[in-house]
Amino acid sequence: MANIYPIQHRTIDPFASYNSNCVNELTRMVSNGEDCIFGGPSSLQVEIDPAHPTILILRTGRCFKDDVIVEVTSDFTIDFFDPDFYFSVLPTMTGIYYVVLDYVYVKSKPAPQASVKILRPDQHGLFTDQFVFLKAVNIILNGASLEISEVFDCDPGDTSVKKNYPVQSAPLESTLPVWTTDDEGRIIYVADEGELYFGAASDWELVASTRETADTSGCTLGQLGYLHSDGTIHESIATSISTISECVVQVVDSTVGKVKLFGRAINVPFESGSNPARGDKLYLSQSQSGCVTENVPSSGIIQYVGVCATNNGDGTVNMWFTPGISYDLSLPVVYRDILSGADWILDTGNYRGTITHNIGHSNPYVVTCTDNGTNMIIQPSDIEFIDVNSFRVWMPVNSVSVGVVVIG
């Protein structure tokens, strides 16, 4: 016979204290009187055993049930085909099954224990407040055998059946307090800014800041980076258009690394010889990977990346990261040409002339057309961009000599 009772601790059992009913109601300060599961690492996760497609593992965690804290203190194995986990017959059908914790506070001796139960797809109607929902499990037919396919935190067909967590409000602060090590992991609402902050490893971080998960193992914390074709984040440097900055590294890790795409970034290194001050415009360094400088490059690639908020005095700055487009200062800024005579080709009742310029694809550019005889600006019928270095000018006639100016 299977054991359906995980190793557990309950606070407070009936009759464990004369006033157990009243003492237990203190849990409502957290649970608001609702049956729910603790969040984070204590959230009673249910996972598929990778070695056995018919076995689930209930991880340790705690929940509130009937004002009692029920804590599972050791991982617990759930054999999906053991009849003791069911109220009636074994699973014989595919579909969504519910894995639940069964506990009711009753004044009895011995005190009731929480057990793990499984409800079949045809028993969803039995799901009442007697149970704490843990997981929805999709059972499929693999050949001639039933096996576990996926697990969900809610019933995919009825999302009102789901894991419930305590509803809590963030602490209210009138202004952003000075960060201390005790604030790491804390979430606050700052009233005068109308913003949520969370305590990161070394400073307050705006919850609204845009972050993405990426492989950042090739970078160091705070560096400017870009997404390489190999799928990882590489250090940015202003030596090529392909290596300009797209993000700031926030967490260094190969699987759960974090980058910021826009907003306040902390501990960003600046290049040797630089010393940015508050309010200085910052540019991607041409000499040191992942660094910024307040010195405007006079040649080569230039990329504006934001403004210095504070100089930390340790070779890094806190900045407002607002990456801009890049320019290649080695490319010409102005290109001039003339379309006349044989340059015009009759095409569908109009004439087209082709311009091939050397402004370069990294720069946006403006095209201006003039009558070469009068030097007056004219408006062609259309301008058709062919590729990054060429475009067509369309005119209704071929008798006008058109001066074309391309300004980068």
ChimeraX attribute file (.defattr): number of C-alpha atoms within 10 A of each C-alpha:
attribute: neighborCount
match mode: 1-to-1
recipient: residues
	/A:1	6
	/A:2	10
	/A:3	13
	/A:4	20
	/A:5	16
	/A:6	21
	/A:7	15
	/A:8	16
	/A:9	15
	/A:10	20
	/A:11	16
	/A:12	18
	/A:13	23
	/A:14	21
	/A:15	15
	/A:16	11
	/A:17	12
	/A:18	9
	/A:19	11
	/A:20	16
	/A:21	18
	/A:22	11
	/A:23	14
	/A:24	19
	/A:25	15
	/A:26	14
	/A:27	19
	/A:28	16
	/A:29	10
	/A:30	14
	/A:31	21
	/A:32	15
	/A:33	16
	/A:34	17
	/A:35	23
	/A:36	25
	/A:37	24
	/A:38	19
	/A:39	15
	/A:40	9
	/A:41	11
	/A:42	16
	/A:43	19
	/A:44	23
	/A:45	17
	/A:46	23
	/A:47	18
	/A:48	18
	/A:49	15
	/A:50	10
	/A:51	7
	/A:52	11
	/A:53	14
	/A:54	19
	/A:55	19
	/A:56	21
	/A:57	17
	/A:58	23
	/A:59	19
	/A:60	20
	/A:61	21
	/A:62	22
	/A:63	26
	/A:64	25
	/A:65	26
	/A:66	22
	/A:67	24
	/A:68	25
	/A:69	21
	/A:70	23
	/A:71	21
	/A:72	22
	/A:73	15
	/A:74	13
	/A:75	16
	/A:76	19
	/A:77	17
	/A:78	25
	/A:79	17
	/A:80	24
	/A:81	16
	/A:82	17
	/A:83	16
	/A:84	18
	/A:85	23
	/A:86	18
	/A:87	13
	/A:88	12
	/A:89	12
	/A:90	15
	/A:91	19
	/A:92	12
	/A:93	14
	/A:94	15
	/A:95	17
	/A:96	24
	/A:97	24
	/A:98	25
	/A:99	26
	/A:100	22
	/A:101	23
	/A:102	19
	/A:103	19
	/A:104	15
	/A:105	18
	/A:106	12
	/A:107	13
	/A:108	10
	/A:109	9
	/A:110	9
	/A:111	14
	/A:112	16
	/A:113	18
	/A:114	25
	/A:115	17
	/A:116	22
	/A:117	23
	/A:118	25
	/A:119	21
	/A:120	25
	/A:121	17
	/A:122	11
	/A:123	13
	/A:124	13
	/A:125	9
	/A:126	12
	/A:127	14
	/A:128	9
	/A:129	13
	/A:130	16
	/A:131	20
	/A:132	24
	/A:133	25
	/A:134	26
	/A:135	26
	/A:136	25
	/A:137	28
	/A:138	19
	/A:139	23
	/A:140	16
	/A:141	14
	/A:142	10
	/A:143	7
	/A:144	6
	/A:145	9
	/A:146	18
	/A:147	19
	/A:148	23
	/A:149	15
	/A:150	13
	/A:151	21
	/A:152	17
	/A:153	17
	/A:154	19
	/A:155	20
	/A:156	15
	/A:157	8
	/A:158	8
	/A:159	10
	/A:160	10
	/A:161	18
	/A:162	18
	/A:163	21
	/A:164	20
	/A:165	16
	/A:166	19
	/A:167	10
	/A:168	10
	/A:169	9
	/A:170	13
	/A:171	11
	/A:172	13
	/A:173	14
	/A:174	11
	/A:175	12
	/A:176	17
	/A:177	11
	/A:178	8
	/A:179	14
	/A:180	12
	/A:181	11
	/A:182	8
	/A:183	18
	/A:184	15
	/A:185	12
	/A:186	13
	/A:187	20
	/A:188	21
	/A:189	20
	/A:190	18
	/A:191	13
	/A:192	10
	/A:193	11
	/A:194	9
	/A:195	13
	/A:196	20
	/A:197	20
	/A:198	18
	/A:199	20
	/A:200	17
	/A:201	15
	/A:202	13
	/A:203	17
	/A:204	23
	/A:205	18
	/A:206	18
	/A:207	15
	/A:208	10
	/A:209	13
	/A:210	13
	/A:211	17
	/A:212	13
	/A:213	15
	/A:214	20
	/A:215	21
	/A:216	27
	/A:217	18
	/A:218	13
	/A:219	22
	/A:220	20
	/A:221	19
	/A:222	24
	/A:223	26
	/A:224	32
	/A:225	29
	/A:226	23
	/A:227	20
	/A:228	12
	/A:229	8
	/A:230	7
	/A:231	11
	/A:232	17
	/A:233	27
	/A:234	25
	/A:235	24
	/A:236	28
	/A:237	25
	/A:238	27
	/A:239	17
	/A:240	15
	/A:241	18
	/A:242	12
	/A:243	17
	/A:244	29
	/A:245	30
	/A:246	21
	/A:247	30
	/A:248	31
	/A:249	33
	/A:250	25
	/A:251	21
	/A:252	20
	/A:253	17
	/A:254	15
	/A:255	11
	/A:256	14
	/A:257	18
	/A:258	22
	/A:259	28
	/A:260	22
	/A:261	20
	/A:262	18
	/A:263	20
	/A:264	20
	/A:265	28
	/A:266	26
	/A:267	22
	/A:268	25
	/A:269	24
	/A:270	26
	/A:271	21
	/A:272	13
	/A:273	9
	/A:274	12
	/A:275	16
	/A:276	25
	/A:277	16
	/A:278	13
	/A:279	14
	/A:280	17
	/A:281	20
	/A:282	26
	/A:283	25
	/A:284	32
	/A:285	29
	/A:286	23
	/A:287	14
	/A:288	17
	/A:289	22
	/A:290	30
	/A:291	27
	/A:292	33
	/A:293	26
	/A:294	22
	/A:295	17
	/A:296	14
	/A:297	16
	/A:298	9
	/A:299	12
	/A:300	15
	/A:301	22
	/A:302	24
	/A:303	24
	/A:304	23
	/A:305	26
	/A:306	24
	/A:307	23
	/A:308	24
	/A:309	20
	/A:310	18
	/A:311	20
	/A:312	15
	/A:313	9
	/A:314	9
	/A:315	17
	/A:316	21
	/A:317	25
	/A:318	19
	/A:319	24
	/A:320	20
	/A:321	25
	/A:322	17
	/A:323	21
	/A:324	15
	/A:325	15
	/A:326	21
	/A:327	22
	/A:328	21
	/A:329	15
	/A:330	12
	/A:331	17
	/A:332	14
	/A:333	15
	/A:334	14
	/A:335	15
	/A:336	13
	/A:337	13
	/A:338	17
	/A:339	20
	/A:340	14
	/A:341	13
	/A:342	8
	/A:343	15
	/A:344	21
	/A:345	15
	/A:346	15
	/A:347	9
	/A:348	7
	/A:349	9
	/A:350	14
	/A:351	18
	/A:352	26
	/A:353	21
	/A:354	18
	/A:355	19
	/A:356	14
	/A:357	17
	/A:358	15
	/A:359	22
	/A:360	18
	/A:361	16
	/A:362	16
	/A:363	18
	/A:364	13
	/A:365	13
	/A:366	10
	/A:367	14
	/A:368	15
	/A:369	20
	/A:370	19
	/A:371	16
	/A:372	17
	/A:373	10
	/A:374	8
	/A:375	11
	/A:376	11
	/A:377	14
	/A:378	13
	/A:379	13
	/A:380	15
	/A:381	14
	/A:382	12
	/A:383	16
	/A:384	13
	/A:385	13
	/A:386	12
	/A:387	9
	/A:388	15
	/A:389	13
	/A:390	16
	/A:391	18
	/A:392	16
	/A:393	21
	/A:394	22
	/A:395	22
	/A:396	14
	/A:397	13
	/A:398	20
	/A:399	10
	/A:400	16
	/A:401	17
	/A:402	25
	/A:403	20
	/A:404	20
	/A:405	17
	/A:406	18
	/A:407	16
	/A:408	19
